[in-house]
């Protein structure tokens, strides 16, 4: 049974939460989107068909749909409760959708980065906060989606067991990013040998476990800097053991120093 709830709504878009529960069988359904949509499988894996697109979507992907799209999906019962978050865009001009349409596609998928996962988590946590904080977190998420993304791609194969193990590993990294973590810790959390885990993780996410962890730390630091936190405090809060190492990694990933970033991006929202 599929259930739909509205999590958030503004002049820009509406955020929907889709949940479904199964008892050991795949579920097939057809539907139609009036608006352009950006969807994030949270605990979900499904085959999606629309137009010429026929691919597997899971927690490592973002689904992009142009307005007026008819589609069919077949959901896999990997999780007891299947969860997907979808943004319906009320306004036109979103560059990812436009780029997809330039390629004469109604549907596309892009790889989901640790940065986007961080901002998505922050937005979902903000739903219990004040209106201005929810609006700010939603704006941050959309702003992150405006950053030039990886090329559109289709996932044709999905190993259910591997998918779950990678998801456990990502949850572990997002929950414990501020702690000292090594490859053995992450592999253990996903019940996999370190060598095998590293290869599969990179195959699924596009980057190594260490790079994924590093990007989470830098993204969380960006969020703290925007809110006015001192640079030194940010470095240690997100898991770096020295200011110099933090500054080096931050500049390598973001393109400027933490101090420069803070001056350019500090927000009124604390």
GITARA-V920932 format. One record per helix or strand of 2 or more residues. SS is the DSSP state (H for helix, E for strand). FROM is the first residue (numbers start at 1). TO is the last residue. Records with the same first field share a line. If there is no record, write none. Layout:
SS=FROM-TO ; FROM-TO
//
This chain:
E=2-9 ; 13-21 ; 27-33 ; 36-43 ; 46-50 ; 53-57 ; 61-65 ; 69-75 ; 81-89 ; 107-111
H=95-102 ; 114-126 ; 131-145 ; 160-176 ; 183-189 ; 194-205 ; 209-226 ; 231-237 ; 243-254 ; 258-265
//
